[in-house]
Amino acid sequence: MAEFNMQNYLKFWGAKVEEFYESYMTVGDEHVKGLVSSMNYSLFAGGKRLRPGLIYSSYGIFEGFFDKVTPFAGAVEMLHTYSLIHDDLPAMDDDDLRRGKATNHKVYGEATAILAGDGLLTKAFEVMTNTDINPDVEISQMLEATHKLALATGDKGMVGGQFADMEAEEGLFNSKTVDFIHTNKTSRLVSYCCELGAILGFGTEDDKKRMREYGMRIGLAFQIVDDILDITSTTAVLGKDVGSDVDRGKATYPALHGIDESHRKAELLIEEAQEIISTYGKTAEPCRQIAKYIIERKN
């Protein structure tokens, strides 16, 4: 049996998403040419495309018509990209590099970067509710998928986690705070990606719950590894500024528990995630490989 190549796997699905962007992300009016340019700058800046990969992989457990998934995978990556643009702003993390390139506000200015993020956020919901490009998605699936994405990324999810992250700087945090931040800022969107596969694939309520729980664990493990790499890796390897978490006194697992204990926590989460999807057999192999990749990744 050939060895599973995660880079090629994510690259394959990422290319599907980028093909969708090329046809969808066009300039509608000359007045917004600069805005769309800013949006596309970050959309096409590369990255792992992990979230689209998770959506396709989770969907593959239940169905095999992957073209159905592409607009939704593209929409989620739009929303993720908006969050990165805003995270990098001077008022937030004030970062200069993202995916090996200058951050959006460094190229287009802060005001345009803010609007580009706003544009990608709203564009994501436009894509998901566009019946013309989603002819094989039932309205009930569309409604559930859209509603749950809003929950995963608003004040009860990603945005709430980002707010708590800012509030907890300068070392004023405990284990409960770190759990809240990472669960909401990172894990809820990853969990949503996994559940989305079951939603679009007509999975049962048990399937949705199982994929949601798998996603929560790998999402938290991903963030823990991210925090470790911010300490142990380099800017050249990660493609973004390193050491900033420590400099700002951010609430992270390594800050509380040290690197070794944090890595053990991530390993345990991955083991639990693998056990959750063990019932699915061979169809879940890509999800297993993604979980393995998360704990072993170097960037």
Phi, psi and omega in degrees: 000130182294145179290138181287122180258103186294322180299316179293323181297310180292326178296321180298310181288326176299323178295324177299317180294318181292327174299320177296316179300319183300327180272335187260323186271066179254160180282118181276333183209141181301334181295336182247018181302316180294324179294311180296324176299318178295317178299314182289331178304314180279326179298322184260019183278004180094218184101172185286335186057038181295318184294314172301320178301321178293321180296311178298317182295316180293318178298322181298341176292329189251326181214172184233006179270084192288339178300332179299330188276333193306312179300324180289319177298319177295321180296316180296320179292328173300313182294319176299318181294321175303317182295325179291318178302314181288323178300325185281349184298152178306327180287346180251256183269346177054054181259148182261338184235142175211123180057036177078007181232162176300139180295161188304315184291337177288333181266316188251352183093156186297315184298314180293323178298318177299314180292325177297318176297315177301318181296319179290323178300310182287328178297325180301315180287329174300314181296315185291335183254012179273103183291338180294324182260359178235055186293339183262004180259125179288151181302322179296322177294317180299316181295314180297316181296318182290316180298315182290330175293319177299319178295320184289339188240359180266212182293340177269007183214240189302312182294320176298320178295321178295320178297314179297326178297316179294319182294334186267004180294167183070025171079008182269073183204163176227186184298321180298319180295315180298317178300316180297314182300308185289324177298317184273317185292325185240309192293324185295322178288320176298317178299318178300317180303319181288319178292328181301323177301321179288324178297310182287336181266013178060038175289161177284173176298324176295321177298315180298317179296318181297314180292326177297316181290322174302313182294323178299321182288315180289331177294317178292319177299319179302315182291322177298314178298321177302316180295322178294315181296330177298337180265319191262343185261191181234162178299322181298322182282315185278335182077015177209167181298139178246161178081358184289329179298315180293315181301324183268358182066037185290155180280104180225163176296314179300326179296327181270317192245354184085167185292313185297313181294323178296319179294322177297321177298316179296319179298318179296318179298320179293320177300316179296319179298318180297322180293322182299322183263008182297335182293342187272350176069215188294331182296340181265008183303316176302322177294323177295318181292325177294319177299317178296317180299320183300320182280338184260350189296154181247355177209000000 
